[in-house]
Amino acid sequence: MSNPANRQWVLARRPEGMISVDDFAPATSDIAEPLDGQLVVKVTHIAYEPAMRGWVREIPGHGANLPIGGVMKASGVGEVVASRHPEFQPGDKVSGMFGWQQYAVVDAVGQLLPVQKMPAGVTEEMALSVLGITGLTAYFGMLDVGKPRAGDTVVVSGAAGATGSIAGQIARIAGCRVIGIAGGAEKCAWLTDEAGFDAAIDYKNEDVSARLQALAPKGINVFYDNVGGAILEAALDNIAIGSRIVICGGISGYNVADDAAVGPRNYMRIVNSPSTMSGFLLGQFSARFDEAREQLGAWAREGKIRFSVDVQEGFDNVPATLLRLFHGQNLGKQLCRIA
Ligand SMILES: NC(=O)c1ccc[n+]([C@@H]2O[C@H](COP(=O)([O-])OP(=O)(O)OC[C@H]3O[C@@H](n4cnc5c(N)ncnc54)[C@H](OP(=O)(O)O)[C@@H]3O)[C@@H](O)[C@H]2O)c1
């Protein structure tokens, strides 16, 4: 194929503390010829996950997910411009793991998130939010790990984010009373007014433990945690007997050194109100992604799930957009449109 220069963002150094735009550097490359089974995708939208902070971390004894100089990994959507896979043709709109670059040469199958054709009627925003990594995470984390039952009181932290907002609405569909915890009055109003949460707690301006006690006097049956730290401790103070604590993530600790992270000091609450605390990884459920996409798509079409996206613009803004997640500037799924 003709070979326009491919603009990329690569990891320039290992971030220390709060990740910064200076941890990344611009680069250009030629676009490799696709091998058998590969596609060349012109990327139009990049999606962001807090887990990206972990992907650039050096884990003692385990090495690093991404080498210095490597193209930053990311999911995204784009258009196939060349294909050596029989099921994909130039012009197909696809989602997959394409990285921070204008053109990606990728294996069509065999990745955590295999390349998927976008079904008719599905927008880029929908493919990357409610039907993307965060929607799938919310689906399996809430239903399979949290196991909500009708009448349960469910609390979600990071509730106005991409995963939390969907997780809470799934619990509502399951017949639960749902309380969200988020930063700021605007996000809390969105949760109750738009996303149908029964109540919201502004952790930046309210005493979370006291509010949970008032809103859930009989205790929390399912706590779906995206945040960790002090918010996890406040929830543990208020769990019901036999509760399920779902550790989806712990973003409050992602930009601090491992030895400075705050653990749940009151974890004996799990013993004294016999409860279970379970972590999970989305990849565990890969065999069921189609089932989840079908159900999430149906709920979105029926208006039972509302989702919000925050779309930044331009290839130059690709690294800065990642920082928005860690400063709470996104409402719903964080994206950047680059073409
Ligand atoms: N287990 C899995 O397989 C899996 C897969 C995907 C995602 N996850 C996890 O799910 C969680 C949510 O991810 P997402 O992609 O949906 O991101 P997101 O919730 O859309 O965005 C991150 C949000 O976290 C909040 N936040 C940031 N720093 C914080 C801090 N120090 N303390 C408290 N809240 C903070 C901010 O909201 P506020 O304005 O409300 O503070 C921010 O908007 C993350 O923990 C992520 O790692 C897990």
The ligand as a Tripos MOL2 file, in Angstrom:
@<TRIPOS>MOLECULE
LIG
   48    52     1     0     0
SMALL
NO_CHARGES

@<TRIPOS>ATOM
      1 N1        -11.3000   -5.3730   36.4080 N.am      1 LIG1
      2 C1        -11.2910   -5.0850   35.1260 C.2       1 LIG1
      3 O1        -11.1540   -5.9520   34.2470 O.2       1 LIG1
      4 C2        -11.4680   -3.6500   34.7170 C.ar      1 LIG1
      5 C3        -11.7050   -3.3030   33.3670 C.ar      1 LIG1
      6 C4        -11.9270   -1.9410   33.0460 C.ar      1 LIG1
      7 C5        -11.8730   -0.9790   34.0550 C.ar      1 LIG1
      8 N2        -11.5830   -1.3720   35.3220 N.ar      1 LIG1
      9 C6        -11.5240   -0.3800   36.4090 C.3       1 LIG1
     10 O2        -12.7450    0.3030   36.4670 O.3       1 LIG1
     11 C7        -12.5370    1.5830   37.0590 C.3       1 LIG1
     12 C8        -13.2300    2.6540   36.2210 C.3       1 LIG1
     13 O3        -12.6230    2.7100   34.9400 O.3       1 LIG1
     14 P1        -13.2850    3.5840   33.7640 P.3       1 LIG1
     15 O4        -12.5560    3.2600   32.5230 O.co2     1 LIG1
     16 O5        -14.7420    3.3990   33.8150 O.co2     1 LIG1
     17 O6        -12.8890    5.0740   34.1830 O.3       1 LIG1
     18 P2        -13.8810    6.2420   34.5800 P.3       1 LIG1
     19 O7        -14.6050    5.8160   35.8060 O.co2     1 LIG1
     20 O8        -14.6640    6.6470   33.3890 O.co2     1 LIG1
     21 O9        -12.8970    7.4350   34.9140 O.3       1 LIG1
     22 C9        -12.1640    7.4740   36.0710 C.3       1 LIG1
     23 C10       -12.9060    8.2320   37.1880 C.3       1 LIG1
     24 O10       -12.3070    7.8740   38.4260 O.3       1 LIG1
     25 C11       -12.4760    8.9210   39.3450 C.3       1 LIG1
     26 N3        -11.2090    9.1710   40.0440 N.ar      1 LIG1
     27 C12       -10.0310    9.5350   39.4960 C.ar      1 LIG1
     28 N4         -9.0910    9.6760   40.4400 N.ar      1 LIG1
     29 C13        -9.7050    9.4050   41.6240 C.ar      1 LIG1
     30 C14        -9.2790    9.3690   42.9790 C.ar      1 LIG1
     31 N5         -8.0020    9.6480   43.3160 N.pl3     1 LIG1
     32 N6        -10.1870    9.0740   43.9390 N.ar      1 LIG1
     33 C15       -11.4620    8.7920   43.6090 C.ar      1 LIG1
     34 N7        -11.9330    8.7870   42.3560 N.ar      1 LIG1
     35 C16       -11.0570    9.0880   41.3760 C.ar      1 LIG1
     36 C17       -12.9220   10.1480   38.5660 C.3       1 LIG1
     37 O11       -14.2960   10.3760   38.8550 O.3       1 LIG1
     38 P3        -14.7260   11.4190   40.0400 P.3       1 LIG1
     39 O12       -14.8320   12.7450   39.3750 O.co2     1 LIG1
     40 O13       -16.0160   10.8440   40.4980 O.co2     1 LIG1
     41 O14       -13.6380   11.3860   41.0580 O.co2     1 LIG1
     42 C18       -12.7630    9.7390   37.1180 C.3       1 LIG1
     43 O15       -13.7240   10.3290   36.2810 O.3       1 LIG1
     44 C19       -11.0320    1.7640   37.1740 C.3       1 LIG1
     45 O16       -10.6360    1.4750   38.4870 O.3       1 LIG1
     46 C20       -10.5030    0.7200   36.2090 C.3       1 LIG1
     47 O17        -9.2040    0.3150   36.5090 O.3       1 LIG1
     48 C21       -11.3920   -2.6720   35.6710 C.ar      1 LIG1
@<TRIPOS>BOND
     1     1     2 1
     2     2     3 2
     3     2     4 1
     4     4     5 ar
     5     4    48 ar
     6     5     6 ar
     7     6     7 ar
     8     7     8 ar
     9     8     9 1
    10     8    48 ar
    11     9    10 1
    12     9    46 1
    13    10    11 1
    14    11    12 1
    15    11    44 1
    16    12    13 1
    17    13    14 1
    18    14    15 2
    19    14    16 1
    20    14    17 1
    21    17    18 1
    22    18    19 2
    23    18    20 1
    24    18    21 1
    25    21    22 1
    26    22    23 1
    27    23    24 1
    28    23    42 1
    29    24    25 1
    30    25    26 1
    31    25    36 1
    32    26    27 ar
    33    26    35 ar
    34    27    28 ar
    35    28    29 ar
    36    29    30 ar
    37    29    35 ar
    38    30    31 1
    39    30    32 ar
    40    32    33 ar
    41    33    34 ar
    42    34    35 ar
    43    36    37 1
    44    36    42 1
    45    37    38 1
    46    38    39 2
    47    38    40 1
    48    38    41 1
    49    42    43 1
    50    44    45 1
    51    44    46 1
    52    46    47 1
@<TRIPOS>SUBSTRUCTURE
     1 LIG1         1 GROUP 0 **** ****
